[in-house]
Amino acid sequence: MNILGLSFDYHDAAAALVVDGVPVAAAPEERFSRLKHDRRLPARSVEFCLGRAGLTAGDLDAVVFYEKPFRKLSRILAGAVSTFPSSGALFRRAMGAWIDERLWVGPRIEAALGVAPEKILYCEHHLSHAASAFLCSPYEAAATLTVDGVGEWATAAIGRGSRAPFRLSLDVEMRYPHSLGLLYSAFTAYLGFEVNEGEYKVMGLAPYGTPRYADAVRGMIRPFSDGSFRLDLDWFEFHRDPARSFSRKFEDAFGPARAPGSGDPAGDKRLCDVAASVQLVCEELMLGLAREARRRTGSPNLCLAGGVALNAVSNARLLREAGFGSVWIQPAGGDAGGALGAALYAAHALEKSPARYEMRTAALGPEHAAAEAAGALKAAGLPFVETRGEDDLCERVSGLLAGGKVVGWHQGRSEWGPRALGQRSILADPRPAAMKDTVNAKIKFRELYRPFAPSVCAAAAAEWFDLPPGPAPDPYRFMLATAQTRPDRRERLAAVTHVDGSSRVQAIDPAQSPLFHRLAESMGRVTGVPATLNTSFNLKGEPIVETPADAVSTFLASGMDALALGPFLTTGRPENPQPRRQTWGSSRTPPDASAW
């Protein structure tokens, strides 16, 4: 069976194609449209997925939307009624969007793809998240935990899955407005960052502070012994105001909110302390939820998804302290990943014996021919050389990196999820501390306090970072958890070790990413450190590059020194370089004993 999963209308629209139970292609729409967090129906992503498999829309057995629109509408209506008249503006804005397009998900899919209405199916939001993790994991049976802002009604859900016979259920859920994702987003807005974009910035800012406001944050929450909690809504406005997440009471407790774009938040101790406080409380709440999943299911395995599953610091504590023997996290934990989960769930629900799948690589996006890469370089007037195979490419690039150069790296199929894992990356030497500021200021054009990740040969990861001996836990293969850099190695990893001694590690599996692993090995031979500084190949406010033309354009608009584009390498610049281009971002009652 050929099953297409779709997510769209909120943020991070995406498409994923599953053939006989196996994902063959998946990509977010932003990679093609170049609009970050593009929320529109992902027509370009669908075109890519079908083309990759050699199919047309007529070959599809089902198209599955990642949530149930009418159930979501019931939550919006109920919320507006319960907070009327203060929610009047929120209600008008929401109803405008629903009447204009969100009520018509099925007809819009029919019109865009030309599929019959009976082929269009709907999967619950948190069930899509759970399926995206469990049905990509290595487990025969596992507990599932999904945590985000909100789906239809659910904001967190605990469930369990088994492969033979197939069963995936959500046993308990927390419901809107009591939401860990929305709590964290309120602090994201308070600290002057864009919601659904700046949560990483809060996580990166937290180590500069101390959690002296943690008790005040805990005072917003009524926790229960089963890990669930309720928010004190007097602190928030997101449930009644479309433009504001937090109330005046919030600012009375923590001080005035930071205006977006104003100054360096890392230079303001109060803001750093607020970030540290909400990060600590987030970790505590996630641990409570995970421990309840362990208690309810008794499983030694946990599958994690949802937007909050992208908090790498929280994930590291969960790995250590939640009581599970093994944890698997979906690399595309947010809404984009719901497209893959919806397709996988349908494949297992509809097919008698779908293939067993384990996600060993996140390289599910497009790849581009060498001729296209050469054409993009020639069109830009860039001189380049064709390397003599992968060993020559890696030796040349590692030599440039060791010499202090910053290199754009565009190789193979693009990654699924927001992390650059060695297919669409900007690379630098991880050793000198000054390299962090160089890449932030001259290459990425972003805040100087933000850290970068090390990508290290998996076999050497435990030598450089506080990881257990043997194969690194799965989340580290996808850069989804932090680890402490070993104290005796921090000086040699100064560019990728954060102020608290932590690093968001990618342990490069040679079977998963053979070329990128070969480059890290080459760095080990040249520098003694088998790792690179790795960050996503994009500039501030833009999506990660997809095509060779995107890579060339971003190279020319930044201060990168070299570009490795497939087998080709350029260190030159055209006589009349392109000016720095403008960038854009997205415009965009439970019982007393428990909140489940």
C-alpha positions as CSV (number, residue, x, y, z in Angstrom):
1,M,0.0,0.0,0.0
2,N,1.1,3.6,-0.7
3,I,0.1,5.9,2.1
4,L,0.8,9.7,2.2
5,G,0.8,11.5,5.5
6,L,0.2,15.3,5.7
7,S,0.6,18.0,8.3
8,F,-0.3,21.6,7.6
9,D,-2.3,24.7,8.6
10,Y,-0.5,25.5,11.9
11,H,3.3,25.4,11.4
12,D,5.9,23.2,9.9
13,A,3.8,21.7,7.2
14,A,5.2,18.4,5.8
15,A,4.5,15.3,3.7
16,A,5.7,11.8,4.2
17,L,5.2,8.7,2.0
18,V,5.1,5.2,3.4
19,V,5.2,2.3,0.9
20,D,4.3,-1.2,2.3
21,G,5.0,0.1,5.8
22,V,8.4,1.6,5.1
23,P,9.0,5.4,4.8
24,V,10.6,6.2,1.5
25,A,10.5,10.0,1.6
26,A,9.6,12.8,4.0
27,A,10.3,16.5,3.9
28,P,8.9,19.8,5.3
29,E,7.4,22.3,2.9
30,E,9.8,25.1,4.1
31,R,12.7,23.4,2.3
32,F,11.1,23.9,-1.0
33,S,9.1,27.2,-0.5
34,R,12.0,28.8,1.5
35,L,9.5,30.2,4.0
36,K,10.5,29.2,7.4
37,H,7.8,27.2,9.3
38,D,5.7,27.3,6.2
39,R,2.2,26.2,7.3
40,R,0.5,25.9,3.9
41,L,-0.7,22.6,2.3
42,P,2.6,21.0,1.4
43,A,2.2,20.7,-2.4
44,R,5.9,20.8,-3.1
45,S,6.7,18.2,-0.4
46,V,4.0,15.9,-1.9
47,E,5.5,16.3,-5.4
48,F,8.9,15.3,-4.0
49,C,7.6,12.3,-2.1
50,L,5.6,10.9,-5.0
51,G,8.5,11.6,-7.5
52,R,11.0,9.8,-5.2
53,A,8.9,6.7,-5.3
54,G,7.9,7.0,-9.0
55,L,4.2,7.3,-8.1
56,T,1.4,9.6,-9.0
57,A,-1.5,10.7,-6.7
58,G,-3.6,8.1,-8.4
59,D,-1.4,5.3,-7.0
60,L,-2.1,6.3,-3.4
61,D,-4.3,4.0,-1.3
62,A,-4.8,6.6,1.4
63,V,-3.9,10.2,2.4
64,V,-3.9,10.7,6.1
65,F,-4.1,14.1,7.8
66,Y,-2.2,14.3,11.1
67,E,-5.1,15.4,13.3
68,K,-8.9,15.6,13.5
69,P,-10.1,19.1,12.5
70,F,-13.6,19.0,14.0
71,R,-12.3,17.8,17.3
72,K,-9.9,20.7,17.3
73,L,-12.7,23.1,16.5
74,S,-14.7,21.8,19.4
75,R,-11.8,22.8,21.7
76,I,-11.5,26.2,20.3
77,L,-15.3,26.9,20.6
78,A,-15.4,25.5,24.1
79,G,-12.4,27.6,25.2
80,A,-13.9,30.8,23.7
81,V,-17.2,30.3,25.4
82,S,-15.6,29.6,28.8
83,T,-13.5,32.8,28.7
84,F,-16.0,35.1,26.9
85,P,-16.0,38.1,26.6
86,S,-12.2,38.5,27.2
87,S,-11.6,35.9,24.4
88,G,-13.6,37.9,21.8
89,A,-10.6,38.8,19.7
90,L,-9.2,35.3,19.9
91,F,-12.6,33.9,18.8
92,R,-12.9,36.2,15.9
93,R,-9.4,35.4,14.6
94,A,-9.8,31.7,15.1
95,M,-13.2,31.6,13.4
96,G,-11.9,33.6,10.4
97,A,-9.2,31.0,9.8
98,W,-11.6,28.1,10.3
99,I,-14.3,29.4,8.0
100,D,-11.7,30.4,5.4
101,E,-9.8,27.1,5.2
102,R,-9.4,24.8,8.2
103,L,-12.9,23.4,8.1
104,W,-12.2,22.3,4.5
105,V,-9.1,20.1,5.0
106,G,-10.6,17.2,3.1
107,P,-11.8,19.2,0.0
108,R,-8.5,21.0,-0.1
109,I,-6.6,17.8,-0.2
110,E,-9.0,16.4,-2.9
111,A,-8.4,19.5,-5.0
112,A,-4.7,19.6,-4.6
113,L,-4.0,16.0,-5.2
114,G,-7.0,14.8,-7.2
115,V,-7.7,11.9,-4.8
116,A,-11.2,10.5,-4.1
117,P,-12.7,11.7,-0.8
118,E,-13.0,8.2,0.6
119,K,-9.2,7.9,0.5
120,I,-8.8,10.8,2.9
121,L,-8.4,9.7,6.5
122,Y,-7.7,11.5,9.8
123,C,-5.5,10.5,12.7
124,E,-5.5,12.1,16.2
125,H,-2.7,14.6,16.7
126,H,-1.1,12.8,19.7
127,L,-1.6,9.4,18.1
128,S,0.3,10.7,15.1
129,H,3.1,11.8,17.4
130,A,3.1,8.5,19.2
131,A,3.2,6.5,16.0
132,S,6.1,8.6,14.6
133,A,8.2,7.5,17.6
134,F,7.1,3.9,18.3
135,L,6.8,2.7,14.7
136,C,10.3,4.1,13.9
137,S,11.9,2.7,17.1
138,P,13.8,-0.6,17.5
139,Y,11.3,-1.9,20.1
140,E,8.8,-4.7,19.9
141,A,6.8,-3.1,22.7
142,A,7.2,0.3,24.5
143,A,5.6,3.0,26.4
144,T,4.9,6.2,24.5
145,L,4.9,9.8,25.8
146,T,3.9,12.7,23.7
147,V,4.2,16.3,24.9
148,D,3.6,19.5,23.0
149,G,1.6,22.8,23.1
150,V,-1.8,21.3,22.1
151,G,-3.3,19.0,19.5
152,E,-7.1,18.7,19.4
153,W,-7.6,18.7,23.1
154,A,-4.6,16.8,24.4
155,T,-1.4,18.5,25.5
156,A,0.4,15.3,26.8
157,A,-0.5,11.7,26.4
158,I,0.8,8.4,27.8
159,G,0.2,5.2,25.8
160,R,1.7,1.9,24.8
161,G,2.5,0.1,21.6
162,S,3.3,-3.4,20.4
163,R,4.2,-4.6,17.0
164,A,3.0,-8.2,17.0
165,P,0.1,-8.0,17.1
166,F,0.0,-4.4,16.2
167,R,-1.5,-2.2,18.9
168,L,-0.9,1.5,19.7
169,S,-3.2,3.2,22.2
170,L,-3.2,6.4,24.2
171,D,-4.3,5.4,27.7
172,V,-4.4,8.9,29.4
173,E,-4.1,12.4,28.3
174,M,-3.8,15.9,29.8
175,R,-6.0,18.5,28.2
176,Y,-5.8,22.2,27.1
177,P,-5.2,24.7,28.6
178,H,-2.9,22.7,31.0
179,S,0.2,22.4,28.8
180,L,3.9,22.2,29.3
181,G,4.5,23.3,25.7
182,L,2.4,26.4,26.2
183,L,4.1,27.1,29.6
184,Y,7.5,27.1,27.9
185,S,6.2,29.2,25.0
186,A,4.9,31.8,27.3
187,F,8.4,32.2,28.7
188,T,9.8,32.2,25.2
189,A,7.5,35.2,24.4
190,Y,8.4,36.9,27.7
191,L,12.1,36.6,26.9
192,G,11.5,38.4,23.6
193,F,11.7,35.4,21.2
194,E,9.3,34.2,18.6
195,V,7.0,31.4,19.8
196,N,7.5,28.1,17.9
197,E,10.9,29.3,16.8
198,G,12.7,30.8,19.9
199,E,12.3,27.9,22.3
200,Y,15.9,26.7,21.4
201,K,17.1,30.2,22.3
202,V,15.6,29.8,25.8
203,M,17.3,26.5,26.2
204,G,20.6,28.0,25.1
205,L,20.2,31.0,27.4
206,A,19.4,29.0,30.5
207,P,23.0,27.9,31.3
208,Y,24.0,31.6,31.7
209,G,21.7,31.9,34.7
210,T,20.8,30.4,38.0
211,P,17.2,29.1,38.6
212,R,16.5,31.6,41.4
213,Y,12.9,32.0,40.1
214,A,12.2,28.3,40.0
215,D,9.8,28.5,43.0
216,A,7.9,31.3,41.3
217,V,7.5,29.2,38.2
218,R,6.4,26.2,40.3
219,G,3.8,28.5,41.8
220,M,2.1,28.7,38.4
221,I,1.5,24.9,38.5
222,R,-0.5,22.6,40.6
223,P,1.2,19.2,40.3
224,F,-0.3,15.8,41.1
225,S,1.3,12.6,42.2
226,D,0.7,10.9,38.9
227,G,2.9,13.4,37.0
228,S,0.0,15.4,35.6
229,F,-0.5,19.1,36.5
230,R,-2.8,22.1,36.0
231,L,-1.7,25.6,35.2
232,D,-2.9,28.6,37.3
233,L,-4.4,30.5,34.4
234,D,-4.1,33.9,36.2
235,W,-0.5,33.9,35.0
236,F,-1.4,33.5,31.3
237,E,-3.3,35.1,28.4
238,F,-2.8,32.5,25.6
239,H,-6.3,31.0,26.3
240,R,-8.0,34.3,25.6
241,D,-5.7,36.7,23.8
242,P,-4.3,36.0,20.3
243,A,-1.4,38.4,20.7
244,R,-0.2,37.8,24.2
245,S,0.9,34.7,26.1
246,F,1.4,36.0,29.6
247,S,-0.5,38.3,32.0
248,R,0.5,41.4,34.0
249,K,0.9,39.1,37.1
250,F,3.7,37.4,35.2
251,E,5.6,40.6,34.7
252,D,4.9,41.7,38.3
253,A,6.7,38.5,39.5
254,F,9.6,38.4,37.0
255,G,10.0,42.0,35.9
256,P,9.3,43.7,32.6
257,A,9.3,41.5,29.5
258,R,12.2,41.9,27.0
259,A,11.2,43.6,23.8
260,P,11.9,41.4,20.7
261,G,15.3,42.2,19.2
262,S,16.4,44.5,22.1
263,G,19.9,43.9,23.3
264,D,21.8,40.8,24.2
265,P,19.7,38.7,26.6
266,A,22.8,36.9,27.8
267,G,24.0,40.2,29.2
268,D,21.0,40.5,31.5
269,K,21.3,38.3,34.5
270,R,17.6,38.6,35.4
271,L,16.6,37.2,32.0
272,C,19.2,34.5,32.2
273,D,17.9,33.5,35.6
274,V,14.3,33.4,34.3
275,A,15.4,31.1,31.4
276,A,17.3,28.8,33.8
277,S,14.2,28.6,36.1
278,V,11.7,27.6,33.4
279,Q,14.2,25.2,31.9
280,L,14.6,23.5,35.3
281,V,10.9,23.3,35.9
282,C,10.3,21.9,32.4
283,E,12.8,19.1,33.1
284,E,11.1,18.4,36.4
285,L,7.7,18.1,34.8
286,M,9.0,16.0,31.9
287,L,10.5,13.6,34.5
288,G,7.2,13.4,36.3
289,L,5.4,12.5,33.1
290,A,8.0,9.9,32.0
291,R,8.0,8.3,35.4
292,E,4.3,8.0,35.3
293,A,4.6,6.4,31.8
294,R,7.0,3.9,33.3
295,R,4.7,3.2,36.2
296,R,1.6,2.7,34.1
297,T,3.1,0.5,31.4
298,G,5.8,-1.3,33.2
299,S,7.8,-1.2,30.0
300,P,11.6,-0.7,30.1
301,N,11.4,1.2,26.7
302,L,10.1,4.7,26.1
303,C,9.2,6.4,22.7
304,L,9.1,10.2,22.9
305,A,7.6,12.7,20.5
306,G,5.9,16.1,20.4
307,G,7.5,19.6,20.3
308,V,8.8,19.3,23.8
309,A,10.7,16.2,22.8
310,L,13.2,18.5,21.0
311,N,14.4,20.0,24.3
312,A,17.8,18.3,24.4
313,V,18.6,19.3,28.0
314,S,15.4,17.8,29.3
315,N,16.0,14.7,27.2
316,A,19.4,14.1,28.8
317,R,17.9,14.1,32.3
318,L,15.1,11.8,31.1
319,L,17.7,9.4,29.8
320,R,19.5,9.4,33.2
321,E,16.6,9.6,35.7
322,A,13.3,8.5,34.3
323,G,13.8,4.8,35.0
324,F,13.8,3.5,31.5
325,G,16.4,1.2,30.1
326,S,16.2,2.6,26.6
327,V,14.7,5.7,25.1
328,W,13.9,6.5,21.4
329,I,13.0,10.0,20.3
330,Q,11.6,11.0,16.9
331,P,14.1,13.4,15.2
332,A,11.1,15.4,13.7
333,G,9.4,15.7,17.1
334,G,7.2,18.6,16.2
335,D,4.2,19.0,13.9
336,A,6.2,18.0,10.8
337,G,6.8,14.6,12.3
338,G,3.0,14.1,12.6
339,A,2.8,13.6,8.9
340,L,5.1,10.6,9.1
341,G,3.3,9.2,12.2
342,A,-0.1,9.5,10.6
343,A,1.1,7.6,7.5
344,L,2.8,4.9,9.6
345,Y,-0.2,4.4,11.8
346,A,-2.5,4.0,8.8
347,A,-0.1,1.6,7.2
348,H,-0.3,-0.7,10.3
349,A,-4.0,-0.2,10.8
350,L,-4.9,-1.0,7.2
351,E,-2.3,-3.5,6.0
352,K,-2.3,-7.1,7.1
353,S,1.5,-7.4,7.4
354,P,3.4,-4.2,6.8
355,A,7.1,-4.4,6.8
356,R,8.9,-3.9,10.1
357,Y,10.7,-0.5,10.0
358,E,13.4,1.0,12.2
359,M,14.7,4.5,11.5
360,R,18.4,4.2,11.4
361,T,18.9,7.3,9.4
362,A,17.0,10.6,9.1
363,A,18.1,11.1,5.5
364,L,14.6,10.9,4.0
365,G,14.7,14.1,1.9
366,P,15.8,14.9,-1.6
367,E,19.2,14.4,-3.1
368,H,20.7,16.2,-6.0
369,A,22.8,15.0,-8.9
370,A,26.4,16.1,-9.4
371,A,25.4,17.8,-12.7
372,E,23.0,20.0,-10.7
373,A,25.7,20.9,-8.2
374,A,28.1,21.8,-11.0
375,G,25.5,23.9,-12.7
376,A,24.8,25.9,-9.6
377,L,28.5,26.7,-9.1
378,K,28.9,27.7,-12.7
379,A,25.8,29.9,-12.7
380,A,27.2,31.8,-9.7
381,G,30.6,32.2,-11.4
382,L,32.4,30.2,-8.7
383,P,35.7,28.4,-9.5
384,F,35.7,24.8,-8.2
385,V,37.5,21.5,-8.4
386,E,36.1,18.0,-8.6
387,T,37.6,15.8,-5.9
388,R,39.0,12.4,-6.6
389,G,36.4,10.4,-4.5
390,E,35.2,10.6,-1.0
391,D,38.6,10.2,0.7
392,D,40.1,13.1,-1.3
393,L,37.0,15.2,-0.4
394,C,37.3,14.5,3.3
395,E,41.0,15.1,3.4
396,R,40.7,18.4,1.6
397,V,37.8,19.6,3.8
398,S,39.4,18.4,7.1
399,G,42.5,20.4,6.1
400,L,40.5,23.5,5.5
401,L,38.7,23.0,8.9
402,A,41.9,22.5,10.7
403,G,43.3,25.7,9.2
404,G,40.4,27.7,10.7
405,K,38.1,27.8,7.7
406,V,34.3,27.5,7.8
407,V,32.9,25.1,5.2
408,G,29.4,24.6,3.9
409,W,28.7,20.9,3.5
410,H,25.9,19.7,1.1
411,Q,25.8,16.0,0.6
412,G,23.3,13.2,-0.1
413,R,19.7,13.2,1.0
414,S,18.6,16.0,3.3
415,E,17.7,15.3,6.9
416,W,14.2,14.8,8.3
417,G,13.7,17.1,11.3
418,P,15.2,20.4,12.4
419,R,18.7,19.1,13.2
420,A,21.5,19.1,10.6
421,L,23.1,15.7,10.8
422,G,25.8,15.9,8.2
423,Q,23.8,16.3,5.0
424,R,23.1,20.1,5.1
425,S,25.6,21.4,7.6
426,I,28.0,24.3,8.2
427,L,31.2,22.9,9.6
428,A,34.1,24.3,11.6
429,D,37.0,23.3,13.8
430,P,35.6,22.4,17.3
431,R,38.8,23.3,19.1
432,P,39.3,27.1,19.3
433,A,36.9,28.9,21.6
434,A,36.9,31.9,19.2
435,M,35.3,29.8,16.5
436,K,31.9,29.9,18.2
437,D,31.8,33.7,17.9
438,T,33.1,33.6,14.4
439,V,30.3,31.2,13.2
440,N,27.6,33.0,15.1
441,A,28.5,36.5,14.0
442,K,30.0,36.2,10.5
443,I,28.3,33.0,9.2
444,K,24.9,32.5,10.9
445,F,24.2,36.2,11.8
446,R,22.7,35.2,15.1
447,E,23.0,35.8,18.8
448,L,26.6,35.3,20.1
449,Y,25.5,33.3,23.2
450,R,24.0,30.4,21.2
451,P,26.0,27.2,21.3
452,F,27.0,24.8,18.6
453,A,26.9,21.0,18.5
454,P,29.8,18.6,18.1
455,S,29.5,15.8,15.6
456,V,31.9,13.0,16.8
457,C,32.7,9.5,15.6
458,A,30.4,7.2,17.6
459,A,33.2,4.9,18.7
460,A,35.0,7.8,20.3
461,A,32.0,9.6,21.8
462,A,32.4,8.2,25.3
463,E,36.1,9.2,25.3
464,W,35.2,12.9,24.8
465,F,31.8,13.1,26.5
466,D,30.2,11.8,29.6
467,L,28.4,8.9,27.9
468,P,28.2,5.2,28.8
469,P,30.8,3.0,27.1
470,G,29.7,1.1,24.0
471,P,27.2,2.3,21.4
472,A,25.8,5.8,22.2
473,P,22.1,5.8,23.1
474,D,19.9,6.4,20.1
475,P,19.0,10.0,20.9
476,Y,22.7,11.0,20.5
477,R,22.7,9.6,16.9
478,F,20.1,12.2,16.0
479,M,21.5,15.1,18.2
480,L,18.5,15.0,20.5
481,A,20.2,15.1,24.0
482,T,23.1,16.9,25.7
483,A,26.0,15.4,27.6
484,Q,28.8,16.9,29.6
485,T,32.1,17.3,27.8
486,R,34.7,15.4,29.9
487,P,36.6,18.0,31.9
488,D,40.0,16.9,30.6
489,R,38.8,17.4,27.0
490,R,37.0,20.8,27.2
491,E,40.0,22.8,26.2
492,R,40.2,20.8,23.0
493,L,36.4,21.2,22.4
494,A,36.1,24.8,23.4
495,A,34.0,25.9,20.4
496,V,31.3,23.3,21.1
497,T,31.2,23.2,24.9
498,H,28.6,25.4,26.4
499,V,29.1,27.6,29.5
500,D,27.8,24.9,31.8
501,G,30.2,22.3,30.3
502,S,27.5,20.6,28.2
503,S,27.3,19.8,24.5
504,R,24.5,18.7,22.2
505,V,26.2,15.7,20.9
506,Q,25.8,13.9,17.6
507,A,27.5,10.5,17.7
508,I,28.0,9.7,14.0
509,D,27.2,6.1,13.2
510,P,29.3,4.9,10.2
511,A,26.5,2.8,8.9
512,Q,24.0,5.7,9.2
513,S,26.2,8.5,7.8
514,P,29.3,6.9,6.1
515,L,30.6,10.0,4.4
516,F,30.2,12.3,7.4
517,H,31.8,9.7,9.6
518,R,34.7,9.5,7.2
519,L,35.1,13.3,7.5
520,A,35.2,13.1,11.3
521,E,37.8,10.3,11.1
522,S,39.9,12.5,8.8
523,M,39.6,15.4,11.4
524,G,40.9,12.9,14.0
525,R,44.0,12.2,11.9
526,V,44.6,15.9,11.2
527,T,43.8,17.4,14.6
528,G,43.7,14.6,17.1
529,V,40.0,15.4,17.6
530,P,37.6,13.1,15.6
531,A,34.8,15.7,15.5
532,T,33.6,18.8,13.8
533,L,31.5,21.8,14.9
534,N,28.2,21.2,13.1
535,T,25.3,23.6,12.7
536,S,22.5,23.8,10.2
537,F,23.2,25.1,6.7
538,N,21.1,28.3,6.9
539,L,21.2,31.9,7.9
540,K,19.2,33.5,10.6
541,G,15.5,33.5,9.8
542,E,15.8,31.1,6.9
543,P,15.1,27.3,6.5
544,I,17.9,24.9,6.0
545,V,19.1,24.8,2.4
546,E,17.7,22.1,0.2
547,T,19.1,22.5,-3.4
548,P,22.6,23.1,-4.7
549,A,21.3,26.6,-5.7
550,D,20.2,27.2,-2.2
551,A,23.6,26.2,-0.9
552,V,25.4,28.4,-3.3
553,S,23.2,31.4,-2.5
554,T,23.6,31.0,1.2
555,F,27.4,30.5,0.8
556,L,27.7,33.8,-1.1
557,A,25.5,35.6,1.4
558,S,27.6,34.6,4.4
559,G,31.2,34.6,5.5
560,M,31.8,30.9,4.8
561,D,35.3,30.2,3.4
562,A,34.5,27.1,1.3
563,L,31.6,25.0,0.0
564,A,31.7,21.2,-0.5
565,L,28.8,20.6,-2.9
566,G,28.6,16.9,-3.7
567,P,32.0,16.0,-5.1
568,F,32.9,19.6,-5.9
569,L,34.8,22.0,-3.7
570,T,35.1,25.8,-4.0
571,T,37.1,28.2,-2.0
572,G,36.6,31.1,-4.4
573,R,34.3,34.1,-4.7
574,P,32.9,35.7,-7.9
575,E,34.2,39.0,-9.0
576,N,31.0,40.7,-8.1
577,P,29.7,38.9,-5.0
578,Q,26.0,38.9,-4.1
579,P,25.0,41.4,-1.4
580,R,23.8,40.0,1.9
581,R,20.2,39.1,1.2
582,Q,17.3,40.0,3.4
583,T,15.9,37.1,5.5
584,W,12.5,36.5,6.8
585,G,10.8,34.3,9.4
586,S,7.3,33.0,9.8
587,S,4.7,35.6,10.5
588,R,3.0,33.9,12.6
589,T,-11.9,20.3,33.8
590,P,-10.2,17.3,35.2
591,P,-10.8,15.7,38.7
592,D,-9.0,17.3,41.6
593,A,-6.8,14.2,42.0
594,S,-5.3,14.3,38.6
595,A,-5.1,16.3,35.4
596,W,-5.2,13.3,33.1
